[in-house]
């Protein structure tokens, strides 16, 4: 018994001595050796690294949740991130189609919201998963399905706002002499990013012909350099032992000088050259001297925007960048940045595996505008009933007499979501209140009574105001409206008011 305890304690002691010794021996440089840090002395990463080194040639991953070992030295992302492999391998389901419809409806609402804020073009480009472009190097069991959830998303969102980068990248793969994605990294390289940006430019250029874009030579390969393994190699602790290739394009030769600054604090973070910009979790403003267009872009992006960032800076003089998740999450900064920065264009770059994130189905804030000369009335209404209101001297004047005040209006002709894009409400308060809380209900054909699902709450400025109905959830599914009800939720202010008959219509500028 004593002998067994002695052997055990001796073994523990030898291990405690061996681990620091090995870490000192395998340290990449003398500067990396820190004898005072336990995190250095007793780091056992070398065990994972040695194990991965032995198993990698056999096609076995030591961390299959993060990395799948493919053929010919190619590594692929595992299921730890958005169930990448599982989602790509399965065919699209009814739920995928439903998600696509929801995201498509929200995208249309954001487009309407942004257009009302002066944004000329709103586009979303999806950076394909590596396995989408290079399935031939994947294990046979991991190859993507022919019609997967991404296809369902793009089928429902249409081609106006979403840019499908799969066709141009698949076509370029057949003609380029170098790979478009890194073998040992999740991302496309400069060559792949350049081809994606050129396809993006062609699509945006159709909607904004006034824009200038980098020349064709910009996207060509200048040279190919060796590089260490990328993020996937790092997950296996094989960054130093696995090599990769870095195609260098002529974008590096563009005469553009950039300045990066914190958008909130205005602090300058970096000046000079046109280097790549990481995926910022706080807003970073990149200003460019020598850009092709004196235009402002709000660019919501992820790490697939890193290699694109020099091209974006060379094309636009001001590019405000933020990770899309920080912009569109609940309480995110998307609408705030639009209000503060006032961009000419809004672009989104999202990797394929994250493109179906539920946050993309979130609607923008309800959009309001002062009534202008470009408003064209399409449908008018007439009051048919009021509640907890005392009629004033004129038909449109009211005095609140209870806690459920509303006016019910009937449309003279039914309205649809296509010809009733805006609701014009003219409301003034006798006490001069600048705004009033309202709830607007609409009643469709076949709907027996008003309900909360077919309504919207908001606070409206007094005067003639247009409400962009396209920014209201459910409005896109409206078939035919026959009635509308305006509830006045004010408790202590604006108890005496004038409400003109609302009207539905469109803006002539959007016809």
Buried (B, 14 or more C-beta within 10 A) or exposed (E): EEEEEEEEEEEEEEEEEEBBEBBBEBEEEEEEBEEEEEEBBEBEEBEBBBBBBEBBEEEEBBBEEBBBBBEEBBBBBBBBBBBBBEBBBBEBEEEBBEBBBBBBBBBBBBBBBBBBBEBBBBBBBBBBBBBBBBBEBBBEEBBBBEEBBBBBBBBBBEEEBBBBBBEBBBEBBEEBEEBBBBBBBBBBBBBBBBBBBBBBBEBBBEEBEEBEBBEEEBBBBBEBEEBBBBBBBBBBBBBEBBBBBBBBBBBEEBEBBBBBBBBEEEEEBEEEEBEEBEBBEEBBBBBBEEBBBEBBBBBBBBBBBBBBBBBBBBBBBBBBBBBBBBBBBEEBBBBEBBEBBEBBBBBBBBBBBBBBBEBBBBBBEBBBBEBEEBBBEBBBBEBEEBEBBEEBEEEBBBBBEEEEBBBBBEBEEBBBBEBBBBBBBBBBBEEEBEBBBBBBBBBBEEBEEBEEEBBBEBEBBBEBBBBBBBBBBBBBEBEBBBBBBBBBBBEEBBBEBBBEBBBBBBBEEEE
